[in-house]
């Protein structure tokens, strides 16, 4: 007795979505889609005409039966009944076959998550590079061998840290890849070739927006204008964060004396130091 399994539309949709996540067509080249078309077409024509069709040239079969094949497969790509099968048409039809799961594209992807297989090596790397305690690394791997690396920086903690350390997501990712190549023999490239694709996100400054809104704008800017001599001559304060540091750019009014500008900047630095900030990280300049 056959067992019938009923799936709701929602569950079926989730299953299809999971399958599509595993098959990322962007990782395939034109040749792969053309092969998908030719293999599927040859199988279809053999079933239709028998082994006798193997004697016929491919060009003849495409001209005579190609459009019928596309219609039956539900992959018509806008060429009508034209018998001309260009490179581009083969490519588009082959891609449609893969999208509709009428052809399973081959892959050398091991199917085992890289972050699980190399968990100890990744942990050792993070210990080895001695990141500041306000920086953390996290990795997301929805599909095996396709990893997004994120670098989170605790911003409020960074600007009170006693030491400044230049940070670059690009440099951190480069160091991670070189380490994995050297000590793990990891080969980077296309996951469909059994290689690893590792992408780095830009530095994510956690707590930055809240600090700017609640501390910089509501407290520091107001107190600077009331506590620092000559600060009434400040036109505006520009703020930028990059590379593990924050820059406060003091813009003075045009008619304010140049020799007094240094005095104001120096006073702001002293004020920030008294609040507990490291002015080599939270920098002030004009």
C-alpha positions as CSV (number, residue, x, y, z in Angstrom):
1,X,0.0,0.0,0.0
2,X,1.4,3.4,-1.0
3,X,1.6,6.0,1.6
4,X,0.3,9.4,0.5
5,X,1.9,12.5,2.0
6,X,0.0,15.7,1.8
7,X,1.8,19.0,2.0
8,X,0.2,22.4,2.5
9,X,1.1,25.2,0.0
10,X,3.2,26.9,2.7
11,X,5.3,23.8,3.4
12,X,5.7,23.0,-0.2
13,X,6.8,26.6,-0.8
14,X,9.4,26.3,1.9
15,X,10.8,23.1,0.5
16,X,11.1,24.6,-3.0
17,X,12.7,27.7,-1.5
18,X,15.3,25.5,0.3
19,X,16.1,23.6,-2.9
20,X,16.5,26.8,-4.9
21,X,18.9,28.2,-2.2
22,X,21.1,25.1,-2.7
23,X,21.2,25.6,-6.5
24,X,22.5,29.1,-7.2
25,X,22.5,29.5,-11.0
26,X,24.8,32.5,-10.7
27,X,27.6,30.2,-9.9
28,X,27.4,28.5,-13.3
29,X,28.9,29.4,-16.7
30,X,27.2,29.7,-20.1
31,X,28.7,26.3,-21.1
32,X,26.9,24.6,-18.2
33,X,23.5,25.8,-19.4
34,X,24.2,24.9,-23.0
35,X,25.2,21.4,-21.9
36,X,21.9,21.2,-19.8
37,X,19.9,22.0,-23.0
38,X,21.8,19.6,-25.2
39,X,21.8,16.6,-22.8
40,X,18.0,17.1,-22.1
41,X,17.2,17.5,-25.8
42,X,19.2,14.4,-26.8
43,X,17.4,12.4,-24.1
44,X,14.0,13.7,-25.3
45,X,14.7,13.1,-29.0
46,X,15.9,9.5,-28.3
47,X,12.7,8.8,-26.4
48,X,10.7,10.3,-29.3
49,X,12.6,8.8,-32.3
50,X,14.5,5.9,-30.7
51,X,18.2,5.1,-31.2
52,X,17.9,5.9,-34.9
53,X,18.1,9.6,-33.9
54,X,21.7,9.2,-32.9
55,X,22.7,9.0,-36.6
56,X,21.2,12.4,-37.3
57,X,23.3,15.6,-37.0
58,X,22.4,17.8,-34.1
59,X,21.8,20.8,-36.3
60,X,19.1,18.8,-38.3
61,X,17.4,17.7,-35.1
62,X,17.3,21.2,-33.7
63,X,15.9,22.7,-36.8
64,X,13.2,20.0,-37.1
65,X,12.3,19.3,-33.5
66,X,13.9,22.1,-31.3
67,X,10.8,24.3,-31.0
68,X,8.6,21.3,-30.2
69,X,11.0,20.4,-27.4
70,X,10.9,23.8,-25.9
71,X,7.1,23.9,-26.0
72,X,6.8,20.4,-24.4
73,X,9.3,21.4,-21.7
74,X,7.5,24.7,-21.1
75,X,10.6,26.7,-21.7
76,X,9.6,28.8,-24.7
77,X,11.9,31.8,-24.7
78,X,10.3,34.1,-27.2
79,X,11.5,32.7,-30.5
80,X,8.2,31.4,-31.7
81,X,8.5,28.5,-34.1
82,X,11.9,29.7,-35.4
83,X,14.3,26.9,-36.3
84,X,17.4,29.0,-35.7
85,X,19.1,27.9,-32.5
86,X,21.8,30.4,-31.7
87,X,24.3,30.2,-28.9
88,X,22.2,32.7,-26.9
89,X,19.0,30.6,-27.5
90,X,20.6,27.4,-26.3
91,X,21.9,29.3,-23.3
92,X,18.5,30.8,-22.3
93,X,16.6,27.5,-22.9
94,X,19.2,25.6,-20.9
95,X,18.9,28.0,-18.0
96,X,15.1,27.7,-18.1
97,X,15.5,23.9,-17.8
98,X,17.6,24.4,-14.7
99,X,15.2,26.9,-13.2
100,X,12.3,24.6,-13.7
101,X,14.3,21.7,-12.3
102,X,13.9,19.7,-15.5
103,X,17.7,19.3,-15.4
104,X,19.9,18.9,-12.4
105,X,23.1,20.9,-12.8
106,X,26.2,18.9,-11.6
107,X,28.1,20.3,-8.7
108,X,31.3,19.4,-6.9
109,X,30.1,21.2,-3.8
110,X,30.7,18.7,-0.9
111,X,27.4,19.5,0.8
112,X,29.1,19.8,4.2
113,X,29.2,23.2,5.8
114,X,32.7,24.7,5.7
115,X,32.2,26.5,9.0
116,X,31.4,23.2,10.7
117,X,34.3,21.3,9.1
118,X,36.9,23.9,9.8
119,X,35.4,25.2,13.2
120,X,38.7,24.6,15.1
121,X,40.9,26.2,12.5
122,X,38.6,29.3,12.3
123,X,38.6,29.5,16.1
124,X,42.4,29.3,16.2
125,X,42.7,32.1,13.6
126,X,40.5,34.4,15.6
127,X,42.7,33.8,18.7
128,X,45.9,34.2,16.7
129,X,45.2,37.7,15.2
130,X,44.4,39.1,18.7
131,X,41.5,41.3,17.8
132,X,40.5,44.1,20.2
133,X,37.9,43.0,22.7
134,X,35.4,45.3,21.0
135,X,35.6,43.4,17.7
136,X,33.9,40.1,16.9
137,X,33.7,37.9,13.8
138,X,30.6,36.0,12.8
139,X,30.0,33.8,9.7
140,X,26.8,33.0,7.9
141,X,26.7,29.9,5.6
142,X,23.2,29.3,4.2
143,X,24.7,27.2,1.4
144,X,27.7,24.9,1.9
145,X,31.0,26.6,0.9
146,X,29.4,30.1,0.5
147,X,30.3,32.1,3.5
148,X,29.5,35.7,4.4
149,X,31.9,37.1,7.0
150,X,30.8,39.9,9.2
151,X,33.0,42.0,11.5
152,X,31.0,43.7,14.4
153,X,32.6,46.6,16.2
154,X,31.2,47.7,19.6
155,X,31.4,51.4,18.9
156,X,30.9,52.8,22.5
157,X,33.5,50.4,23.7
158,X,35.9,51.2,20.8
159,X,36.1,55.0,21.6
160,X,37.0,54.4,25.2
161,X,39.5,51.7,24.4
162,X,43.0,52.6,25.7
163,X,44.7,51.7,22.4
164,X,43.9,52.5,18.8
165,X,44.0,49.7,16.3
166,X,43.4,50.3,12.6
167,X,40.6,48.1,11.3
168,X,39.7,47.1,7.7
169,X,37.2,44.4,6.7
170,X,39.2,43.9,3.5
171,X,42.5,43.3,5.4
172,X,40.9,41.0,8.0
173,X,39.3,38.9,5.2
174,X,42.6,38.7,3.3
175,X,44.4,37.6,6.5
176,X,41.7,35.0,7.1
177,X,41.9,33.6,3.6
178,X,45.7,33.4,3.6
179,X,45.6,31.6,6.9
180,X,43.1,29.0,5.7
181,X,45.1,28.5,2.5
182,X,48.3,28.0,4.3
183,X,47.2,25.9,7.3
184,X,44.0,24.3,5.9
185,X,44.8,23.9,2.2
186,X,41.6,25.7,1.4
187,X,41.1,26.6,-2.2
188,X,38.9,29.7,-2.9
189,X,36.7,30.1,-5.9
190,X,33.4,28.7,-7.2
191,X,31.6,26.4,-4.7
192,X,30.4,24.3,-7.7
193,X,34.0,23.4,-8.3
194,X,34.4,22.2,-4.7
195,X,36.0,25.5,-3.8
196,X,35.1,28.0,-1.1
197,X,33.5,31.4,-1.8
198,X,34.1,33.8,1.1
199,X,32.8,37.4,1.1
200,X,33.4,40.0,3.7
201,X,30.9,42.6,4.8
202,X,31.9,46.1,5.7
203,X,32.6,46.9,9.3
204,X,29.4,46.9,11.3
205,X,29.6,49.5,14.1
206,X,27.2,48.3,16.7
207,X,25.6,51.0,18.8
208,X,26.9,53.9,16.6
209,X,23.6,55.4,15.6
210,X,22.4,55.3,19.2
211,X,25.6,57.0,20.5
212,X,25.4,59.7,17.9
213,X,21.8,60.4,18.6
214,X,21.8,60.2,22.4
215,X,25.4,61.2,23.3
216,X,27.0,63.2,20.5
217,X,24.0,65.3,19.5
218,X,22.2,65.6,22.9
219,X,25.2,66.0,25.2
220,X,28.6,66.5,23.7
221,X,27.8,69.1,21.1
222,X,25.7,71.1,23.5
223,X,28.3,71.0,26.3
224,X,31.2,71.9,23.9
225,X,29.4,75.2,23.1
226,X,28.8,76.0,26.8
227,X,32.0,74.7,28.4
228,X,34.8,75.5,25.8
229,X,36.0,79.1,25.5
230,X,35.3,80.6,22.0
231,X,33.2,77.6,21.0
232,X,30.4,79.9,20.1
233,X,32.5,80.5,16.9
234,X,31.9,76.9,15.8
235,X,29.7,76.8,12.7
236,X,29.1,73.0,12.7
237,X,30.7,69.6,13.7
238,X,31.0,66.9,11.1
239,X,31.3,63.3,12.3
240,X,32.6,60.3,10.4
241,X,33.6,56.8,11.3
242,X,36.0,54.6,9.3
243,X,38.8,52.2,9.8
244,X,38.4,51.7,13.6
245,X,38.4,55.4,14.4
246,X,35.9,58.3,14.6
247,X,36.6,61.8,13.4
248,X,35.0,65.0,14.7
249,X,35.7,67.7,12.2
250,X,35.2,71.2,13.7
251,X,34.0,73.8,11.1
252,X,34.5,77.3,12.3
253,X,32.9,80.5,11.2
254,X,34.8,82.2,8.4
255,X,35.7,85.3,10.4
256,X,37.0,83.4,13.5
257,X,40.7,84.0,14.2
258,X,43.1,81.2,13.1
259,X,45.3,81.3,16.2
260,X,42.2,80.7,18.5
261,X,41.0,77.8,16.5
262,X,43.8,75.5,17.8
263,X,42.8,76.6,21.3
264,X,39.2,75.5,20.8
265,X,40.3,72.1,19.3
266,X,42.7,71.5,22.2
267,X,39.9,72.3,24.7
268,X,37.5,69.9,23.0
269,X,40.2,67.1,23.2
270,X,40.7,67.7,26.9
271,X,36.9,67.7,27.4
272,X,36.6,64.4,25.7
273,X,39.5,62.9,27.6
274,X,37.9,63.9,30.9
275,X,34.7,62.0,29.7
276,X,36.8,58.9,29.3
277,X,37.3,58.9,25.6
278,X,40.5,58.0,23.8
279,X,41.2,61.0,21.5
280,X,43.5,58.8,19.4
281,X,40.3,56.9,18.5
282,X,37.7,59.6,18.8
283,X,39.7,62.3,17.0
284,X,39.2,66.0,16.9
285,X,40.5,68.3,14.1
286,X,39.6,71.4,12.2
